Amino acid sequence: NPIMPKVFYDGTCPVCSREIGFYQRRGGDTNIEWVDIDTAPAADFPVGLTREDALARFHFVDRTGRLHDGAAAFAQLWSEMPRFRWLGRIAQFGPILFALERVYLVFLRLRTQRLP
């Protein structure tokens, strides 16, 4: 049985919230559950994902229940959204995913410096 995909995002991060809002406005709100890890009860987290881990990196649970993080999570999210499906397919390609993960790691370093 397929499950509804879930995005775990940090609602206290202004950049993260803006990005999630961007995806929701583009049709990603109908077939994806959006979980703000700042306010979600522990029961909303899949087995193996702690609130601390979710705060540290972007996470996505796909239709099979598999948990993805970082750039791979974004690739899975994009694959679920009609307007971004093409980007999701490209992003899952090994060398592209590797490069995207490196960019994401830079973003994480900047985010910890509390950029608005």
Steps between C-alpha positions, in 0.01 A plus 500: 500500500649834401505765769471876466846653460612720788733797514667581831610863514612754759219752534721726714747545213384796286678374187357149548147630557515718189621208291227268630241770429636523145445126449155505659385784273610301197269210559702300746243539771246248374698177494768569761477533877702793634632445853641799687748328730487790744133439587438138398439239770753218526240259357525678162865400461583174327698235683867594484451876469550709812403865532872584529582315176205667327624842612847427367399402144202504265312165500239343272309173530403356161191296408673176602581637845871542429666794674728728293708794618693792357515540124348154450195617697462801271529276194222279637282802581545641151412159352162520675412843363365521145679827420833374634488132407756550222738663747453212744597249233812695409594558866493126575779437248816411699740781402224762513383378842860507624538865387162598648598346833818711504294815436256396774787456747609859428143618563496314833818677609349837408173412670675429828633856481134613513463661161151651455 
